[in-house]
Amino acid sequence: MIIPNYEGVCNVESNFTYYFKTLVNKVASMIDFKNLPENIDEEYLKEQLILAGKICFTQFNEHLYALNGNVGGEPNCYY
């Protein structure tokens, strides 16, 4: 008997997406921030720290903002 459109464990892309999202959700649930300013989105902060590994805090008009950071400096052949 052949079951049509059943890929099961052989659908690598679907399985990877499921387990990756599950892992990110578990890690995000373990992070808890205390004394975080009201204008900084906690979910955005968690997402950037888990997926990108870096965040940049800056102050503008007496408010603190969290931005996704990036490597900077003088460009060279390795950058």
Number of C-alpha atoms within 10 A of each C-alpha: 3 5 6 6 6 9 10 9 9 9 10 11 9 13 13 11 11 11 11 12 12 12 12 14 13 11 13 16 10 7 10 9 8 5 5 11 11 10 10 15 12 15 10 13 18 20 18 17 14 15 9 12 12 15 16 12 11 11 9 7 5 7 11 15 15 17 15 15 13 11 7 7 7 6 7 6 4 4 8
